[in-house]
């Protein structure tokens, strides 16, 4: 039951409009999000590199 609730909540979060999202998030939150996005992209790059090495 808890899992289903969590899933519903995340789905609802995904359906939020961009304006609502920006209204909800503060500048600090956005900055941290950008930072995490950068970290994510770099980790993905390293992952691709390691995959290429294996092949």
PyMOL Python script that loads the backbone (N, CA, C, O; Angstrom):
from pymol import cmd

cmd.read_pdbstr("""\
ATOM      1  N   UNK A   1       0.846  -1.206   0.000  1.00  0.00           N
ATOM      2  CA  UNK A   1       0.000   0.000   0.000  1.00  0.00           C
ATOM      3  C   UNK A   1       0.881   1.256   0.000  1.00  0.00           C
ATOM      4  O   UNK A   1       0.616   2.208  -0.735  1.00  0.00           O
ATOM      5  N   UNK A   2       1.925   1.247   0.829  1.00  0.00           N
ATOM      6  CA  UNK A   2       2.832   2.395   0.913  1.00  0.00           C
ATOM      7  C   UNK A   2       3.506   2.662  -0.434  1.00  0.00           C
ATOM      8  O   UNK A   2       3.652   3.808  -0.858  1.00  0.00           O
ATOM      9  N   UNK A   3       3.907   1.584  -1.088  1.00  0.00           N
ATOM     10  CA  UNK A   3       4.579   1.725  -2.387  1.00  0.00           C
ATOM     11  C   UNK A   3       3.653   2.361  -3.409  1.00  0.00           C
ATOM     12  O   UNK A   3       4.065   3.224  -4.184  1.00  0.00           O
ATOM     13  N   UNK A   4       2.392   1.925  -3.404  1.00  0.00           N
ATOM     14  CA  UNK A   4       1.434   2.457  -4.364  1.00  0.00           C
ATOM     15  C   UNK A   4       1.212   3.947  -4.114  1.00  0.00           C
ATOM     16  O   UNK A   4       1.088   4.738  -5.049  1.00  0.00           O
ATOM     17  N   UNK A   5       1.164   4.314  -2.831  1.00  0.00           N
ATOM     18  CA  UNK A   5       0.982   5.711  -2.454  1.00  0.00           C
ATOM     19  C   UNK A   5       2.153   6.541  -2.952  1.00  0.00           C
ATOM     20  O   UNK A   5       1.977   7.637  -3.485  1.00  0.00           O
ATOM     21  N   UNK A   6       3.348   6.002  -2.771  1.00  0.00           N
ATOM     22  CA  UNK A   6       4.556   6.696  -3.193  1.00  0.00           C
ATOM     23  C   UNK A   6       4.554   6.887  -4.707  1.00  0.00           C
ATOM     24  O   UNK A   6       4.915   7.949  -5.214  1.00  0.00           O
ATOM     25  N   UNK A   7       4.140   5.836  -5.419  1.00  0.00           N
ATOM     26  CA  UNK A   7       4.086   5.871  -6.876  1.00  0.00           C
ATOM     27  C   UNK A   7       3.100   6.945  -7.337  1.00  0.00           C
ATOM     28  O   UNK A   7       3.390   7.726  -8.242  1.00  0.00           O
ATOM     29  N   UNK A   8       1.937   6.966  -6.700  1.00  0.00           N
ATOM     30  CA  UNK A   8       0.922   7.961  -7.032  1.00  0.00           C
ATOM     31  C   UNK A   8       1.465   9.361  -6.817  1.00  0.00           C
ATOM     32  O   UNK A   8       1.263  10.250  -7.644  1.00  0.00           O
ATOM     33  N   UNK A   9       2.157   9.552  -5.701  1.00  0.00           N
ATOM     34  CA  UNK A   9       2.707  10.858  -5.360  1.00  0.00           C
ATOM     35  C   UNK A   9       3.734  11.305  -6.397  1.00  0.00           C
ATOM     36  O   UNK A   9       3.734  12.459  -6.824  1.00  0.00           O
ATOM     37  N   UNK A  10       4.611  10.382  -6.799  1.00  0.00           N
ATOM     38  CA  UNK A  10       5.643  10.718  -7.781  1.00  0.00           C
ATOM     39  C   UNK A  10       5.013  11.031  -9.137  1.00  0.00           C
ATOM     40  O   UNK A  10       5.473  11.926  -9.847  1.00  0.00           O
ATOM     41  N   UNK A  11       3.959  10.293  -9.496  1.00  0.00           N
ATOM     42  CA  UNK A  11       3.276  10.542 -10.767  1.00  0.00           C
ATOM     43  C   UNK A  11       2.645  11.928 -10.747  1.00  0.00           C
ATOM     44  O   UNK A  11       2.680  12.653 -11.741  1.00  0.00           O
ATOM     45  N   UNK A  12       2.066  12.287  -9.600  1.00  0.00           N
ATOM     46  CA  UNK A  12       1.444  13.592  -9.469  1.00  0.00           C
ATOM     47  C   UNK A  12       2.514  14.682  -9.565  1.00  0.00           C
ATOM     48  O   UNK A  12       2.285  15.747 -10.137  1.00  0.00           O
ATOM     49  N   UNK A  13       3.679  14.395  -8.999  1.00  0.00           N
ATOM     50  CA  UNK A  13       4.780  15.355  -9.033  1.00  0.00           C
ATOM     51  C   UNK A  13       5.239  15.576 -10.465  1.00  0.00           C
ATOM     52  O   UNK A  13       5.610  16.688 -10.840  1.00  0.00           O
ATOM     53  N   UNK A  14       5.214  14.508 -11.270  1.00  0.00           N
ATOM     54  CA  UNK A  14       5.645  14.610 -12.661  1.00  0.00           C
ATOM     55  C   UNK A  14       4.665  15.436 -13.490  1.00  0.00           C
ATOM     56  O   UNK A  14       5.058  16.079 -14.463  1.00  0.00           O
ATOM     57  N   UNK A  15       3.386  15.417 -13.101  1.00  0.00           N
ATOM     58  CA  UNK A  15       2.374  16.127 -13.877  1.00  0.00           C
ATOM     59  C   UNK A  15       2.318  17.616 -13.547  1.00  0.00           C
ATOM     60  O   UNK A  15       1.571  18.365 -14.178  1.00  0.00           O
ATOM     61  N   UNK A  16       3.105  18.047 -12.560  1.00  0.00           N
ATOM     62  CA  UNK A  16       3.130  19.465 -12.208  1.00  0.00           C
ATOM     63  C   UNK A  16       3.640  20.289 -13.387  1.00  0.00           C
ATOM     64  O   UNK A  16       4.548  19.867 -14.103  1.00  0.00           O
ATOM     65  N   UNK A  17       3.051  21.459 -13.581  1.00  0.00           N
ATOM     66  CA  UNK A  17       3.511  22.321 -14.662  1.00  0.00           C
ATOM     67  C   UNK A  17       4.818  22.988 -14.259  1.00  0.00           C
ATOM     68  O   UNK A  17       5.164  23.041 -13.079  1.00  0.00           O
ATOM     69  N   UNK A  18       5.528  23.488 -15.238  1.00  0.00           N
ATOM     70  CA  UNK A  18       6.832  24.103 -14.989  1.00  0.00           C
ATOM     71  C   UNK A  18       6.704  25.341 -14.107  1.00  0.00           C
ATOM     72  O   UNK A  18       7.544  25.579 -13.239  1.00  0.00           O
ATOM     73  N   UNK A  19       5.652  26.127 -14.330  1.00  0.00           N
ATOM     74  CA  UNK A  19       5.451  27.345 -13.542  1.00  0.00           C
ATOM     75  C   UNK A  19       5.210  27.008 -12.075  1.00  0.00           C
ATOM     76  O   UNK A  19       5.702  27.693 -11.178  1.00  0.00           O
ATOM     77  N   UNK A  20       4.446  25.943 -11.843  1.00  0.00           N
ATOM     78  CA  UNK A  20       4.191  25.515 -10.471  1.00  0.00           C
ATOM     79  C   UNK A  20       5.489  25.080  -9.817  1.00  0.00           C
ATOM     80  O   UNK A  20       5.749  25.368  -8.649  1.00  0.00           O
ATOM     81  N   UNK A  21       6.294  24.379 -10.600  1.00  0.00           N
ATOM     82  CA  UNK A  21       7.566  23.870 -10.102  1.00  0.00           C
ATOM     83  C   UNK A  21       8.487  25.024  -9.708  1.00  0.00           C
ATOM     84  O   UNK A  21       9.098  24.998  -8.640  1.00  0.00           O
ATOM     85  N   UNK A  22       8.583  26.028 -10.567  1.00  0.00           N
ATOM     86  CA  UNK A  22       9.460  27.162 -10.287  1.00  0.00           C
ATOM     87  C   UNK A  22       8.932  27.977  -9.115  1.00  0.00           C
ATOM     88  O   UNK A  22       9.707  28.550  -8.350  1.00  0.00           O
ATOM     89  N   UNK A  23       7.614  28.028  -8.977  1.00  0.00           N
ATOM     90  CA  UNK A  23       7.017  28.767  -7.871  1.00  0.00           C
ATOM     91  C   UNK A  23       7.347  28.075  -6.552  1.00  0.00           C
ATOM     92  O   UNK A  23       7.624  28.718  -5.540  1.00  0.00           O
ATOM     93  N   UNK A  24       7.307  26.744  -6.595  1.00  0.00           N
ATOM     94  CA  UNK A  24       7.546  25.953  -5.394  1.00  0.00           C
ATOM     95  C   UNK A  24       9.013  25.960  -4.983  1.00  0.00           C
ATOM     96  O   UNK A  24       9.333  26.075  -3.800  1.00  0.00           O
ATOM     97  N   UNK A  25       9.906  25.837  -5.970  1.00  0.00           N
ATOM     98  CA  UNK A  25      11.325  25.740  -5.652  1.00  0.00           C
ATOM     99  C   UNK A  25      11.950  27.108  -5.463  1.00  0.00           C
ATOM    100  O   UNK A  25      11.676  28.040  -6.219  1.00  0.00           O
ATOM    101  N   UNK A  26      12.787  27.217  -4.451  1.00  0.00           N
ATOM    102  CA  UNK A  26      13.506  28.461  -4.216  1.00  0.00           C
ATOM    103  C   UNK A  26      14.754  28.486  -5.085  1.00  0.00           C
ATOM    104  O   UNK A  26      15.114  27.482  -5.701  1.00  0.00           O
ATOM    105  N   UNK A  27      15.404  29.630  -5.129  1.00  0.00           N
ATOM    106  CA  UNK A  27      16.598  29.765  -5.969  1.00  0.00           C
ATOM    107  C   UNK A  27      17.694  28.807  -5.512  1.00  0.00           C
ATOM    108  O   UNK A  27      18.413  28.229  -6.327  1.00  0.00           O
ATOM    109  N   UNK A  28      17.805  28.653  -4.210  1.00  0.00           N
ATOM    110  CA  UNK A  28      18.842  27.774  -3.658  1.00  0.00           C
ATOM    111  C   UNK A  28      18.613  26.339  -4.115  1.00  0.00           C
ATOM    112  O   UNK A  28      19.553  25.631  -4.473  1.00  0.00           O
ATOM    113  N   UNK A  29      17.352  25.924  -4.098  1.00  0.00           N
ATOM    114  CA  UNK A  29      17.006  24.562  -4.516  1.00  0.00           C
ATOM    115  C   UNK A  29      17.352  24.359  -5.980  1.00  0.00           C
ATOM    116  O   UNK A  29      17.888  23.318  -6.361  1.00  0.00           O
ATOM    117  N   UNK A  30      17.048  25.339  -6.786  1.00  0.00           N
ATOM    118  CA  UNK A  30      17.327  25.260  -8.222  1.00  0.00           C
ATOM    119  C   UNK A  30      18.823  25.140  -8.454  1.00  0.00           C
ATOM    120  O   UNK A  30      19.274  24.366  -9.299  1.00  0.00           O
ATOM    121  N   UNK A  31      19.593  25.920  -7.689  1.00  0.00           N
ATOM    122  CA  UNK A  31      21.051  25.881  -7.827  1.00  0.00           C
ATOM    123  C   UNK A  31      21.592  24.501  -7.502  1.00  0.00           C
ATOM    124  O   UNK A  31      22.454  23.977  -8.207  1.00  0.00           O
ATOM    125  N   UNK A  32      21.076  23.913  -6.421  1.00  0.00           N
ATOM    126  CA  UNK A  32      21.542  22.576  -6.032  1.00  0.00           C
ATOM    127  C   UNK A  32      21.132  21.550  -7.085  1.00  0.00           C
ATOM    128  O   UNK A  32      21.856  20.590  -7.349  1.00  0.00           O
ATOM    129  N   UNK A  33      19.955  21.769  -7.685  1.00  0.00           N
ATOM    130  CA  UNK A  33      19.466  20.863  -8.727  1.00  0.00           C
ATOM    131  C   UNK A  33      20.396  20.909  -9.933  1.00  0.00           C
ATOM    132  O   UNK A  33      20.747  19.874 -10.500  1.00  0.00           O
ATOM    133  N   UNK A  34      20.791  22.123 -10.319  1.00  0.00           N
ATOM    134  CA  UNK A  34      21.708  22.290 -11.452  1.00  0.00           C
ATOM    135  C   UNK A  34      23.029  21.592 -11.168  1.00  0.00           C
ATOM    136  O   UNK A  34      23.613  20.952 -12.043  1.00  0.00           O
ATOM    137  N   UNK A  35      23.492  21.729  -9.915  1.00  0.00           N
ATOM    138  CA  UNK A  35      24.754  21.108  -9.526  1.00  0.00           C
ATOM    139  C   UNK A  35      24.652  19.595  -9.625  1.00  0.00           C
ATOM    140  O   UNK A  35      25.563  18.933 -10.122  1.00  0.00           O
ATOM    141  N   UNK A  36      23.532  19.050  -9.147  1.00  0.00           N
ATOM    142  CA  UNK A  36      23.344  17.597  -9.181  1.00  0.00           C
ATOM    143  C   UNK A  36      23.212  17.115 -10.626  1.00  0.00           C
ATOM    144  O   UNK A  36      23.643  16.013 -10.965  1.00  0.00           O
ATOM    145  N   UNK A  37      22.612  17.952 -11.471  1.00  0.00           N
ATOM    146  CA  UNK A  37      22.462  17.603 -12.882  1.00  0.00           C
ATOM    147  C   UNK A  37      23.838  17.486 -13.529  1.00  0.00           C
ATOM    148  O   UNK A  37      24.090  16.583 -14.326  1.00  0.00           O
ATOM    149  N   UNK A  38      24.729  18.424 -13.169  1.00  0.00           N
ATOM    150  CA  UNK A  38      26.100  18.403 -13.697  1.00  0.00           C
ATOM    151  C   UNK A  38      26.801  17.130 -13.245  1.00  0.00           C
ATOM    152  O   UNK A  38      27.472  16.464 -14.034  1.00  0.00           O
ATOM    153  N   UNK A  39      26.640  16.803 -11.980  1.00  0.00           N
ATOM    154  CA  UNK A  39      27.264  15.592 -11.437  1.00  0.00           C
ATOM    155  C   UNK A  39      26.735  14.363 -12.171  1.00  0.00           C
ATOM    156  O   UNK A  39      27.491  13.450 -12.501  1.00  0.00           O
ATOM    157  N   UNK A  40      25.437  14.355 -12.420  1.00  0.00           N
ATOM    158  CA  UNK A  40      24.800  13.219 -13.083  1.00  0.00           C
ATOM    159  C   UNK A  40      25.344  13.051 -14.496  1.00  0.00           C
ATOM    160  O   UNK A  40      25.680  11.940 -14.907  1.00  0.00           O
ATOM    161  N   UNK A  41      25.430  14.137 -15.231  1.00  0.00           N
ATOM    162  CA  UNK A  41      25.915  14.068 -16.612  1.00  0.00           C
ATOM    163  C   UNK A  41      27.354  13.581 -16.664  1.00  0.00           C
ATOM    164  O   UNK A  41      27.720  12.807 -17.548  1.00  0.00           O
ATOM    165  N   UNK A  42      28.174  14.035 -15.715  1.00  0.00           N
ATOM    166  CA  UNK A  42      29.580  13.609 -15.696  1.00  0.00           C
ATOM    167  C   UNK A  42      29.686  12.127 -15.369  1.00  0.00           C
ATOM    168  O   UNK A  42      30.517  11.418 -15.937  1.00  0.00           O
ATOM    169  N   UNK A  43      28.842  11.658 -14.450  1.00  0.00           N
ATOM    170  CA  UNK A  43      28.872  10.239 -14.089  1.00  0.00           C
ATOM    171  C   UNK A  43      28.395   9.384 -15.262  1.00  0.00           C
ATOM    172  O   UNK A  43      28.893   8.278 -15.472  1.00  0.00           O
ATOM    173  N   UNK A  44      27.436   9.894 -16.018  1.00  0.00           N
ATOM    174  CA  UNK A  44      26.934   9.177 -17.194  1.00  0.00           C
ATOM    175  C   UNK A  44      28.039   9.074 -18.239  1.00  0.00           C
ATOM    176  O   UNK A  44      28.202   8.045 -18.894  1.00  0.00           O
ATOM    177  N   UNK A  45      28.790  10.156 -18.379  1.00  0.00           N
ATOM    178  CA  UNK A  45      29.906  10.158 -19.336  1.00  0.00           C
ATOM    179  C   UNK A  45      30.928   9.098 -18.978  1.00  0.00           C
ATOM    180  O   UNK A  45      31.399   8.361 -19.844  1.00  0.00           O
ATOM    181  N   UNK A  46      31.272   9.022 -17.696  1.00  0.00           N
ATOM    182  CA  UNK A  46      32.256   8.032 -17.250  1.00  0.00           C
ATOM    183  C   UNK A  46      31.717   6.626 -17.466  1.00  0.00           C
ATOM    184  O   UNK A  46      32.466   5.708 -17.802  1.00  0.00           O
ATOM    185  N   UNK A  47      30.415   6.466 -17.271  1.00  0.00           N
ATOM    186  CA  UNK A  47      29.778   5.163 -17.468  1.00  0.00           C
ATOM    187  C   UNK A  47      29.893   4.742 -18.930  1.00  0.00           C
ATOM    188  O   UNK A  47      30.238   3.600 -19.233  1.00  0.00           O
ATOM    189  N   UNK A  48      29.599   5.680 -19.834  1.00  0.00           N
ATOM    190  CA  UNK A  48      29.693   5.394 -21.266  1.00  0.00           C
ATOM    191  C   UNK A  48      31.117   5.023 -21.650  1.00  0.00           C
ATOM    192  O   UNK A  48      31.348   4.115 -22.449  1.00  0.00           O
ATOM    193  N   UNK A  49      32.073   5.748 -21.061  1.00  0.00           N
ATOM    194  CA  UNK A  49      33.481   5.491 -21.355  1.00  0.00           C
ATOM    195  C   UNK A  49      33.873   4.086 -20.939  1.00  0.00           C
ATOM    196  O   UNK A  49      34.552   3.370 -21.675  1.00  0.00           O
ATOM    197  N   UNK A  50      33.431   3.700 -19.736  1.00  0.00           N
ATOM    198  CA  UNK A  50      33.773   2.363 -19.231  1.00  0.00           C
ATOM    199  C   UNK A  50      33.106   1.282 -20.083  1.00  0.00           C
ATOM    200  O   UNK A  50      33.678   0.213 -20.296  1.00  0.00           O
ATOM    201  N   UNK A  51      31.894   1.563 -20.570  1.00  0.00           N
ATOM    202  CA  UNK A  51      31.185   0.604 -21.416  1.00  0.00           C
ATOM    203  C   UNK A  51      31.909   0.440 -22.745  1.00  0.00           C
ATOM    204  O   UNK A  51      32.012  -0.666 -23.276  1.00  0.00           O
ATOM    205  N   UNK A  52      32.407   1.549 -23.276  1.00  0.00           N
ATOM    206  CA  UNK A  52      33.122   1.516 -24.541  1.00  0.00           C
ATOM    207  C   UNK A  52      34.405   0.699 -24.400  1.00  0.00           C
ATOM    208  O   UNK A  52      34.798  -0.026 -25.314  1.00  0.00           O
ATOM    209  N   UNK A  53      35.047   0.829 -23.240  1.00  0.00           N
ATOM    210  CA  UNK A  53      36.285   0.106 -22.990  1.00  0.00           C
ATOM    211  C   UNK A  53      36.045  -1.398 -22.988  1.00  0.00           C
ATOM    212  O   UNK A  53      36.864  -2.174 -23.480  1.00  0.00           O
ATOM    213  N   UNK A  54      34.895  -1.797 -22.419  1.00  0.00           N
ATOM    214  CA  UNK A  54      34.565  -3.228 -22.329  1.00  0.00           C
ATOM    215  C   UNK A  54      34.335  -3.834 -23.709  1.00  0.00           C
ATOM    216  O   UNK A  54      34.763  -4.957 -23.973  1.00  0.00           O
ATOM    217  N   UNK A  55      33.662  -3.098 -24.588  1.00  0.00           N
ATOM    218  CA  UNK A  55      33.330  -3.629 -25.918  1.00  0.00           C
ATOM    219  C   UNK A  55      34.538  -3.754 -26.839  1.00  0.00           C
ATOM    220  O   UNK A  55      34.400  -4.186 -27.983  1.00  0.00           O
TER     221      UNK A  55
END
""", "prot")
cmd.dss("prot")
cmd.show_as("cartoon", "prot")
cmd.util.cbc("prot")
cmd.orient("prot")
